[in-house]
Amino acid sequence: MNILRKIQKLLRWTVILFFSSTILAVVIYKWCPVYVTPLMVIRCAQQVHHGEKLRLKHHWVPLDSMSIYLPVAVMASEDQRFLDHDGFDFIEIDKALEERRAGKRYRGGSTISQQTAKNVFLWPQASWVRKGLEAYFTVLIELLWGKQRIMEVYLNSIEMGDGIYGAEAVGQQHFGRKALSLTRTNCALIAATLPNPLKFSSKDPSSYVLKRQTAIMAQMRHIPVAFGEGKSEASPPSPSAK
């Protein structure tokens, strides 16, 4: 019985420690920049393992220091109902399940919120454990961060090329300009590479990426400018200037 009580006590404190530490981490990142993610560490470790030179370009900037078109482009490409759902797009999840049952090419139904939770707190390899933790962190960031902060963290932490993470780094490395000065076309091209930024490049786009860019630009017409309107150097002219 003593052993059983000790095990129960250990499990209880493990659960308490898990929830308190994860909630604290989410609260801290509500205000503090995310300077490093698990994926950045994994990529650097892989480079060292293969005897390669370290490649890590990342510079945190606030959302209002990014082009207003970048959130629009990634929503058009990755999560068109981002502003409406609570972290999970059940319409896309149902579509993905239907396609899988029909034997079609499997596609993910992850939202920007889910991708942010994975990028910041978890590892990239898919498993049921990671998916469960991803759902948990998604609920937390939706409750504690809100859409604007989720978008800000997402655009700063997502992989956008080989050793390139975030809007400012990809803007400087691939377009020779700051994230604030990225044009609508630039942003659509960046979004076109996000399914696999190690395979697809916004610096040297393939015909497939250019085709995706065109499709994304068409979808961007239906996505509202929800963040930082009027703060981008690449913003459109006012009606009086036309």
C-alpha positions as a Markdown table, in Angstrom:
| # | Residue | x | y | z |
|---|---|---|---|---|
| 1 | Met | 0.0 | 0.0 | 0.0 |
| 2 | Asn | 2.9 | 2.4 | 0.8 |
| 3 | Ile | 4.3 | 1.8 | -2.7 |
| 4 | Leu | 0.9 | 2.4 | -4.2 |
| 5 | Arg | 0.5 | 5.7 | -2.3 |
| 6 | Lys | 4.0 | 6.8 | -3.4 |
| 7 | Ile | 3.1 | 6.0 | -7.0 |
| 8 | Gln | -0.2 | 8.0 | -6.7 |
| 9 | Lys | 1.6 | 10.9 | -5.1 |
| 10 | Leu | 4.3 | 10.9 | -7.9 |
| 11 | Leu | 1.7 | 10.8 | -10.6 |
| 12 | Arg | -0.3 | 13.6 | -8.9 |
| 13 | Trp | 2.8 | 15.8 | -8.7 |
| 14 | Thr | 3.8 | 14.9 | -12.3 |
| 15 | Val | 0.4 | 16.1 | -13.5 |
| 16 | Ile | 0.5 | 19.3 | -11.4 |
| 17 | Leu | 4.1 | 20.0 | -12.7 |
| 18 | Phe | 3.1 | 19.4 | -16.3 |
| 19 | Phe | 0.1 | 21.7 | -16.3 |
| 20 | Ser | 1.7 | 24.4 | -14.2 |
| 21 | Ser | 4.9 | 24.5 | -16.4 |
| 22 | Thr | 3.1 | 24.4 | -19.7 |
| 23 | Ile | 0.6 | 27.1 | -18.7 |
| 24 | Leu | 3.4 | 29.2 | -17.4 |
| 25 | Ala | 5.3 | 28.8 | -20.7 |
| 26 | Val | 2.3 | 29.8 | -22.7 |
| 27 | Val | 1.8 | 32.9 | -20.5 |
| 28 | Ile | 5.4 | 33.9 | -20.8 |
| 29 | Tyr | 5.3 | 33.6 | -24.6 |
| 30 | Lys | 2.2 | 35.8 | -24.7 |
| 31 | Trp | 4.5 | 38.7 | -24.0 |
| 32 | Cys | 8.0 | 37.5 | -24.8 |
| 33 | Pro | 9.5 | 36.9 | -28.3 |
| 34 | Val | 10.2 | 33.3 | -29.2 |
| 35 | Tyr | 13.8 | 33.4 | -30.1 |
| 36 | Val | 14.3 | 29.6 | -30.5 |
| 37 | Thr | 12.1 | 26.7 | -31.3 |
| 38 | Pro | 12.5 | 22.9 | -31.0 |
| 39 | Leu | 12.7 | 22.7 | -34.9 |
| 40 | Met | 15.6 | 25.2 | -35.0 |
| 41 | Val | 17.5 | 23.1 | -32.4 |
| 42 | Ile | 16.7 | 19.9 | -34.4 |
| 43 | Arg | 17.9 | 21.4 | -37.7 |
| 44 | Cys | 21.1 | 22.7 | -36.1 |
| 45 | Ala | 21.8 | 19.3 | -34.6 |
| 46 | Gln | 21.2 | 17.6 | -38.0 |
| 47 | Gln | 23.7 | 20.1 | -39.6 |
| 48 | Val | 26.3 | 19.3 | -37.0 |
| 49 | His | 25.7 | 15.6 | -37.3 |
| 50 | His | 26.3 | 15.8 | -41.1 |
| 51 | Gly | 29.4 | 18.0 | -40.7 |
| 52 | Glu | 27.7 | 21.0 | -42.3 |
| 53 | Lys | 28.1 | 24.6 | -41.5 |
| 54 | Leu | 25.4 | 25.9 | -39.1 |
| 55 | Arg | 22.6 | 27.7 | -40.9 |
| 56 | Leu | 20.2 | 29.7 | -38.7 |
| 57 | Lys | 18.8 | 33.0 | -39.9 |
| 58 | His | 16.1 | 34.3 | -37.5 |
| 59 | His | 15.2 | 37.8 | -36.3 |
| 60 | Trp | 12.1 | 38.5 | -34.3 |
| 61 | Val | 10.0 | 41.5 | -35.4 |
| 62 | Pro | 6.5 | 42.5 | -34.1 |
| 63 | Leu | 3.6 | 42.0 | -36.4 |
| 64 | Asp | 3.3 | 45.7 | -37.2 |
| 65 | Ser | 6.8 | 45.5 | -38.7 |
| 66 | Met | 5.6 | 43.0 | -41.3 |
| 67 | Ser | 3.8 | 43.6 | -44.5 |
| 68 | Ile | 0.0 | 43.6 | -44.1 |
| 69 | Tyr | -0.1 | 41.1 | -47.0 |
| 70 | Leu | 1.8 | 38.4 | -45.2 |
| 71 | Pro | -1.0 | 37.3 | -42.8 |
| 72 | Val | -3.4 | 37.5 | -45.7 |
| 73 | Ala | -1.2 | 35.3 | -47.8 |
| 74 | Val | -0.7 | 32.6 | -45.2 |
| 75 | Met | -4.4 | 32.6 | -44.3 |
| 76 | Ala | -5.2 | 32.2 | -48.0 |
| 77 | Ser | -2.7 | 29.3 | -48.4 |
| 78 | Glu | -2.8 | 27.6 | -45.0 |
| 79 | Asp | -6.0 | 28.4 | -43.1 |
| 80 | Gln | -8.8 | 30.5 | -44.7 |
| 81 | Arg | -11.0 | 30.2 | -41.6 |
| 82 | Phe | -8.3 | 31.2 | -39.2 |
| 83 | Leu | -10.2 | 34.3 | -38.0 |
| 84 | Asp | -13.4 | 32.3 | -37.4 |
| 85 | His | -12.4 | 29.0 | -35.8 |
| 86 | Asp | -11.3 | 28.4 | -32.2 |
| 87 | Gly | -8.1 | 26.6 | -33.2 |
| 88 | Phe | -9.5 | 23.6 | -35.1 |
| 89 | Asp | -11.1 | 23.8 | -38.5 |
| 90 | Phe | -13.5 | 20.8 | -38.4 |
| 91 | Ile | -14.6 | 21.4 | -41.9 |
| 92 | Glu | -11.1 | 20.8 | -43.2 |
| 93 | Ile | -10.6 | 17.9 | -40.8 |
| 94 | Asp | -13.8 | 16.3 | -42.2 |
| 95 | Lys | -12.5 | 16.8 | -45.8 |
| 96 | Ala | -9.2 | 15.3 | -45.0 |
| 97 | Leu | -10.8 | 12.2 | -43.4 |
| 98 | Glu | -13.1 | 11.8 | -46.3 |
| 99 | Glu | -10.2 | 11.9 | -48.8 |
| 100 | Arg | -8.3 | 9.5 | -46.7 |
| 101 | Arg | -11.2 | 7.0 | -46.6 |
| 102 | Ala | -11.6 | 7.4 | -50.4 |
| 103 | Gly | -7.9 | 6.5 | -50.8 |
| 104 | Lys | -6.9 | 9.9 | -52.2 |
| 105 | Arg | -3.6 | 11.6 | -51.4 |
| 106 | Tyr | -3.5 | 12.4 | -47.7 |
| 107 | Arg | -3.6 | 16.0 | -46.7 |
| 108 | Gly | -3.4 | 17.6 | -43.3 |
| 109 | Gly | -6.1 | 19.7 | -41.7 |
| 110 | Ser | -3.9 | 21.6 | -39.3 |
| 111 | Thr | -4.7 | 25.2 | -38.7 |
| 112 | Ile | -2.3 | 28.1 | -38.2 |
| 113 | Ser | -3.0 | 27.8 | -34.5 |
| 114 | Gln | -2.1 | 24.1 | -34.5 |
| 115 | Gln | 1.1 | 24.7 | -36.5 |
| 116 | Thr | 2.1 | 27.5 | -34.1 |
| 117 | Ala | 1.5 | 25.2 | -31.1 |
| 118 | Lys | 3.7 | 22.5 | -32.7 |
| 119 | Asn | 6.4 | 24.9 | -33.9 |
| 120 | Val | 6.9 | 26.6 | -30.5 |
| 121 | Phe | 6.3 | 23.8 | -28.0 |
| 122 | Leu | 6.7 | 20.4 | -29.7 |
| 123 | Trp | 8.7 | 18.4 | -32.2 |
| 124 | Pro | 8.0 | 18.0 | -35.9 |
| 125 | Gln | 7.7 | 14.2 | -36.2 |
| 126 | Ala | 4.0 | 13.1 | -36.3 |
| 127 | Ser | 2.7 | 10.7 | -33.6 |
| 128 | Trp | -0.5 | 10.4 | -31.6 |
| 129 | Val | 1.3 | 11.7 | -28.5 |
| 130 | Arg | 2.4 | 14.8 | -30.4 |
| 131 | Lys | -1.0 | 15.3 | -31.9 |
| 132 | Gly | -2.6 | 15.1 | -28.4 |
| 133 | Leu | -0.1 | 17.6 | -27.0 |
| 134 | Glu | -0.6 | 19.8 | -30.0 |
| 135 | Ala | -4.3 | 19.9 | -29.4 |
| 136 | Tyr | -3.7 | 20.8 | -25.8 |
| 137 | Phe | -1.3 | 23.7 | -26.6 |
| 138 | Thr | -3.7 | 24.9 | -29.4 |
| 139 | Val | -6.5 | 25.3 | -26.8 |
| 140 | Leu | -4.1 | 27.2 | -24.5 |
| 141 | Ile | -2.8 | 29.6 | -27.0 |
| 142 | Glu | -6.3 | 30.3 | -28.4 |
| 143 | Leu | -7.5 | 31.1 | -24.9 |
| 144 | Leu | -4.5 | 33.0 | -23.7 |
| 145 | Trp | -2.9 | 34.6 | -26.8 |
| 146 | Gly | -5.7 | 35.5 | -29.2 |
| 147 | Lys | -5.5 | 35.6 | -33.0 |
| 148 | Gln | -3.1 | 38.5 | -33.4 |
| 149 | Arg | -0.4 | 37.1 | -31.1 |
| 150 | Ile | -0.8 | 33.6 | -32.7 |
| 151 | Met | -0.2 | 35.1 | -36.1 |
| 152 | Glu | 2.7 | 37.1 | -34.8 |
| 153 | Val | 4.4 | 34.1 | -33.3 |
| 154 | Tyr | 3.6 | 31.9 | -36.4 |
| 155 | Leu | 5.1 | 34.4 | -38.8 |
| 156 | Asn | 8.2 | 34.7 | -36.7 |
| 157 | Ser | 8.8 | 31.0 | -36.0 |
| 158 | Ile | 7.8 | 29.1 | -39.1 |
| 159 | Glu | 10.5 | 27.6 | -41.3 |
| 160 | Met | 10.7 | 29.5 | -44.6 |
| 161 | Gly | 13.8 | 28.1 | -46.2 |
| 162 | Asp | 17.0 | 26.2 | -45.4 |
| 163 | Gly | 18.1 | 27.6 | -42.1 |
| 164 | Ile | 15.6 | 30.5 | -42.5 |
| 165 | Tyr | 12.9 | 31.1 | -39.9 |
| 166 | Gly | 10.4 | 33.9 | -39.9 |
| 167 | Ala | 9.3 | 36.8 | -42.0 |
| 168 | Glu | 12.3 | 39.2 | -41.4 |
| 169 | Ala | 14.9 | 36.5 | -42.2 |
| 170 | Val | 13.2 | 35.3 | -45.4 |
| 171 | Gly | 12.6 | 38.9 | -46.5 |
| 172 | Gln | 16.3 | 39.8 | -46.2 |
| 173 | Gln | 17.7 | 36.5 | -47.5 |
| 174 | His | 15.4 | 35.9 | -50.5 |
| 175 | Phe | 14.1 | 39.4 | -51.4 |
| 176 | Gly | 16.7 | 41.8 | -50.0 |
| 177 | Arg | 14.2 | 43.7 | -48.1 |
| 178 | Lys | 12.7 | 44.0 | -44.6 |
| 179 | Ala | 9.5 | 42.1 | -43.7 |
| 180 | Leu | 7.6 | 45.4 | -43.6 |
| 181 | Ser | 8.5 | 46.1 | -47.3 |
| 182 | Leu | 7.4 | 42.7 | -48.7 |
| 183 | Thr | 5.0 | 43.2 | -51.5 |
| 184 | Arg | 1.7 | 41.3 | -52.1 |
| 185 | Thr | 3.5 | 39.2 | -54.7 |
| 186 | Asn | 6.4 | 38.5 | -52.4 |
| 187 | Cys | 4.1 | 37.4 | -49.6 |
| 188 | Ala | 2.1 | 35.1 | -51.9 |
| 189 | Leu | 5.3 | 33.5 | -53.1 |
| 190 | Ile | 6.5 | 32.9 | -49.5 |
| 191 | Ala | 3.1 | 31.3 | -48.7 |
| 192 | Ala | 3.4 | 29.1 | -51.7 |
| 193 | Thr | 6.5 | 27.4 | -50.3 |
| 194 | Leu | 5.1 | 26.7 | -46.8 |
| 195 | Pro | 4.0 | 23.1 | -47.4 |
| 196 | Asn | 7.6 | 22.2 | -47.8 |
| 197 | Pro | 10.1 | 25.1 | -47.5 |
| 198 | Leu | 13.1 | 22.8 | -47.8 |
| 199 | Lys | 11.9 | 21.5 | -51.1 |
| 200 | Phe | 10.2 | 24.7 | -52.5 |
| 201 | Ser | 12.1 | 28.1 | -52.6 |
| 202 | Ser | 10.7 | 31.6 | -52.7 |
| 203 | Lys | 14.2 | 32.8 | -53.9 |
| 204 | Asp | 14.3 | 30.4 | -56.9 |
| 205 | Pro | 10.7 | 29.3 | -57.4 |
| 206 | Ser | 9.8 | 26.4 | -59.6 |
| 207 | Ser | 6.9 | 26.4 | -62.1 |
| 208 | Tyr | 4.8 | 24.6 | -59.5 |
| 209 | Val | 5.5 | 27.2 | -56.8 |
| 210 | Leu | 4.7 | 30.0 | -59.3 |
| 211 | Lys | 1.4 | 28.3 | -60.1 |
| 212 | Arg | 0.6 | 28.1 | -56.4 |
| 213 | Gln | 1.6 | 31.7 | -56.0 |
| 214 | Thr | -1.0 | 32.7 | -58.6 |
| 215 | Ala | -3.7 | 30.6 | -56.9 |
| 216 | Ile | -2.9 | 32.2 | -53.5 |
| 217 | Met | -3.0 | 35.7 | -54.9 |
| 218 | Ala | -6.5 | 34.9 | -56.3 |
| 219 | Gln | -7.6 | 33.6 | -52.9 |
| 220 | Met | -6.1 | 36.7 | -51.1 |
| 221 | Arg | -8.9 | 38.8 | -52.6 |
| 222 | His | -11.3 | 37.1 | -50.3 |
| 223 | Ile | -9.3 | 37.3 | -47.1 |
| 224 | Pro | -9.6 | 40.5 | -45.0 |
| 225 | Val | -6.6 | 42.5 | -43.9 |
| 226 | Ala | -7.1 | 41.8 | -40.2 |
| 227 | Phe | -3.8 | 42.8 | -38.7 |
| 228 | Gly | -1.7 | 46.0 | -38.9 |
| 229 | Glu | -3.8 | 47.8 | -41.6 |
| 230 | Gly | -2.1 | 50.9 | -42.8 |
| 231 | Lys | 1.3 | 50.1 | -41.2 |
| 232 | Ser | 3.0 | 48.4 | -44.1 |
| 233 | Glu | 5.3 | 50.2 | -46.5 |
| 234 | Ala | 3.8 | 47.9 | -49.2 |
| 235 | Ser | 0.2 | 48.9 | -48.4 |
| 236 | Pro | -2.0 | 49.9 | -51.3 |
| 237 | Pro | -2.6 | 53.6 | -52.2 |
| 238 | Ser | -5.7 | 55.3 | -50.7 |
| 239 | Pro | -8.7 | 55.8 | -53.0 |
| 240 | Ser | -7.9 | 59.5 | -53.4 |
| 241 | Ala | -4.5 | 58.6 | -54.8 |
| 242 | Lys | -5.8 | 56.4 | -57.6 |
